[in-house]
């Protein structure tokens, strides 16, 4: 995945988000006009590769078992559709 917030027209998307909403940016670097450093601000920046960041969220939320079972289920559907 690339940094789409550097490319027009997607880089204008944050301007259309209600300022009262929380923004969660998962990226290798901070981009856009966000305020992640302020103690009073609710935006979230998770730095790293997207796959690693998603796995960290899954782990932190305690969804490991559900995620594992979902993967088993989706892979079984994929396997069944290919061979049967």
N, C-alpha and C positions, 0 to 999 in steps of 0.2 A: 504494500500500500504506500502511496506517496502522500506528500503534504498538499492536499487539495486546497487548503486555505491560502496557499500562495498563488493559486491559479484562478483567473477570472472565468466565469462569473461566480463560481462557488465561494470565492473569498468574500463575497458580499453577503452570504447567508447569515452570519452572526448579526448583521444589522437588522434582520427581520425577526430576531428572537426577542420575546418579551423580556425586558431587563430584570423582571422579578423572578424569572426562571433560573434554575441552576444549570450551568453549562459544564459538561464533563468532556475534556479534551484528552484523548489518548493519542500520543504522538511521540516521535523521537525528540522533538524540540518544541518549545513554546512558539506559537504563531498566532497571528491575529491580535486584536485589541482587547485582550482580557486582563483581568486584574487578579492574578492568582496569589499574589504576595500579601494582600491586605487581610488583616485579621477579621475584619467586618464583612468580607466578601465571601460568597458561598460557591463560587466557581471552583472546579476541581481540575487539576492537571495531573495526569498519570504518565510519567515519562518512560518510554521504552518501546519495544516492538509490540505490535498490536496483539499478536497471539499470546505473548507473555503477560501483557496487561490484562487481557480477558481472563486468562487462567488465574491471575492473582485476585481479580475480583471474585471469581467463582470460589476460590479457596477462602478468601476473607469473609464471604457471605455464608460459608458452610454448605455450599451447593455441590460439593465434590461427588457425592454418591448419585445425586440426580443427574448431574452432567455425564457421569460415566454410563449410567443406564440409558440416558437419551442417546449417547453415541452408539451404544450396543444396538439399540432399537433402529436407529437410522441406518447403521451399517448393514443390519439384517434385511431391511427393506431394499437397500441398494443391491445387496448380494442376490436377493430373490428376484428382483426385476431383471437382472442381467442374465441369470442362468435358467430361470423358469418361465 
